[in-house]
């Protein structure tokens, strides 16, 4: 495949995305900001890297100045290496996110779960716990969305059966959301 064919594939998928899903995702992040709620972000592999990047952009990239009082509180649960390794070793990898949520999350907080396949057991377990405990859930998926798309309360779906490109499109969506939030938050401080 040539690079021009690849960019055509990306463009073709981008135009199929559901604007309403992306706008609803953005509205939820505005709600978290207004109500001083935490946004937790999780993922595995490339989606873990996207989770770290998204959480950093939400927490820092939406600010206007270093002394800004109101901030969007966002954390990637993929970055807590000591907890992940201890939990994975002692009780199993499937519980690495769910157990962190039990420690840190409160009703009304948000959980953004990024999974290309939508079927990662640790993601599903975290979403199940969050749904049962009043945490608002959002699934960011590829392929057919898997279990995550079915059980998350909200979804942003990239209908593409290729992991690398789906993860790239997730990143494009996240950067768009950050740019929009930065503008929205200017008028809310």
C-alpha positions in Angstrom: 0.0 0.0 0.0 1.3 3.4 -0.9 1.2 6.3 1.6 -1.4 8.1 -0.5 -3.6 4.9 -0.3 -3.1 4.9 3.4 -4.2 8.5 3.8 -7.2 7.8 1.6 -8.2 5.0 3.9 -7.8 7.3 6.9 -9.9 10.0 5.2 -12.5 7.5 4.1 -12.9 6.3 7.7 -12.9 9.8 9.2 -15.9 10.8 7.2 -17.9 7.8 8.4 -17.5 8.7 12.1 -20.6 9.7 14.0 -20.5 13.4 14.9 -23.1 12.9 17.6 -20.9 10.3 19.4 -17.9 12.7 19.4 -20.1 15.7 20.5 -21.6 13.7 23.3 -18.1 12.6 24.4 -17.1 16.3 24.4 -20.3 17.3 26.4 -19.4 14.7 29.0 -15.9 16.1 29.4 -17.4 19.6 29.8 -19.8 18.2 32.5 -16.8 16.7 34.3 -15.0 20.1 34.2 -18.1 22.1 35.4 -18.8 19.6 38.2 -15.2 19.0 39.3 -15.3 15.3 38.5 -12.4 13.0 37.7 -11.9 11.6 34.2 -10.1 8.2 34.4 -8.7 6.8 31.1 -7.6 3.2 30.5 -6.3 1.1 27.6 -3.8 -1.6 26.7 -0.8 -1.5 24.3 -1.2 1.3 21.8 -4.5 2.2 23.5 -2.6 2.6 26.8 -0.3 5.1 25.1 -3.4 6.9 23.8 -4.9 6.8 27.3 -1.7 8.4 28.8 -1.7 11.0 26.0 -5.4 11.8 26.3 -5.3 12.2 30.1 -2.3 14.5 29.9 -4.0 16.6 27.2 -7.2 16.8 29.2 -5.4 17.9 32.3 -2.9 20.3 30.8 -3.8 20.9 27.2 -7.2 22.4 28.0 -5.7 25.0 30.4 -5.2 28.6 29.4 -2.6 29.6 31.9 -0.5 28.0 34.7 -2.5 29.8 37.4 -5.9 28.9 36.1 -8.0 27.8 39.1 -10.6 25.5 37.5 -9.1 22.5 35.7 -10.2 19.3 34.2 -9.0 16.5 36.5 -7.9 13.6 34.3 -5.7 10.6 35.1 -4.5 7.6 33.1 -4.7 4.5 35.1 -2.3 2.9 32.7 0.6 5.0 34.2 0.5 3.5 37.7 3.2 0.9 37.1 3.8 -0.2 40.7 0.1 -0.8 41.2 -0.4 -2.6 37.9 2.6 -4.9 38.5 1.6 -5.7 42.1 -2.1 -6.2 41.2 -1.2 -8.3 38.1 1.2 -10.4 40.0 -0.9 -11.0 43.1 -4.5 -11.1 41.8 -4.4 -11.2 38.0 -4.0 -8.7 35.1 -7.8 -8.7 34.5 -8.3 -6.6 37.6 -5.6 -3.9 37.2 -8.0 -1.1 36.2 -11.1 -2.2 38.3 -9.1 -2.3 41.5 -7.7 1.2 40.9 -11.2 2.5 40.2 -12.3 0.9 43.6 -9.6 3.1 45.2 -9.9 6.4 43.3 -13.4 6.7 41.6 -16.5 8.2 43.1 -20.1 8.2 41.7 -20.4 10.9 39.0 -16.8 10.5 37.8 -16.0 9.4 34.2 -14.2 6.4 32.8 -13.0 6.5 29.3 -12.0 3.0 28.1 -10.0 2.8 24.8 -9.9 -0.7 23.2 -9.4 -1.4 19.5 -11.1 -4.8 19.7 -13.5 -3.8 22.6 -12.9 -7.2 24.2 -10.0 -6.8 26.6 -10.9 -8.6 29.9 -9.4 -5.9 32.1 -11.3 -3.2 30.2 -14.6 -5.1 30.4 -14.1 -5.7 34.2 -13.5 -2.1 34.8 -16.5 -1.0 32.8 -18.7 -3.5 34.6 -17.5 -2.1 38.0 -17.9 1.5 36.9 -21.5 0.9 35.6 -22.5 -0.7 38.9 -21.0 2.1 41.0 -22.3 5.3 39.3 -19.3 6.1 37.2 -20.2 7.3 33.7 -18.6 5.0 31.1 -17.4 5.8 27.6 -16.0 3.2 25.2 -13.7 4.2 22.4 -13.5 1.3 20.0 -12.5 0.0 16.6 -13.4 -3.2 14.7 -17.1 -4.0 15.5 -16.8 -2.4 19.0 -16.8 -5.8 20.8 -18.3 -6.1 24.3 -17.1 -2.7 25.2 -19.4 -0.9 22.7 -22.3 -2.9 24.0 -21.8 -2.3 27.8 -20.4 1.2 27.9 -23.1 3.8 28.5 -21.6 5.9 25.7 -19.5 5.1 22.7 -17.2 6.6 20.1 -16.7 3.9 17.4 -14.2 3.8 14.6 -15.5 1.2 12.2 -12.2 -0.2 11.0 -10.8 -3.7 11.2 -7.1 -2.7 11.4 -5.6 -1.9 14.9 -2.8 0.6 14.0 -5.1 2.8 11.9 -8.0 2.6 14.4 -5.6 3.8 17.1 -4.3 6.6 14.9 -7.9 7.7 14.3 -8.6 7.6 18.0 -5.7 10.0 18.4 -7.1 12.3 15.8 -10.5 12.4 17.6 -8.8 13.1 20.9 -6.8 16.0 19.5 -9.9 17.5 17.9 -11.7 17.2 21.3 -8.8 18.9 23.2 -8.8 21.8 20.7 -12.5 22.3 21.1 -12.5 21.9 24.9 -9.7 24.5 25.2 -11.9 27.0 23.4 -15.0 26.1 25.4 -13.2 26.3 28.7 -11.9 29.9 27.9 -15.4 31.2 28.4 -16.1 29.1 31.6 -13.5 30.4 34.0 
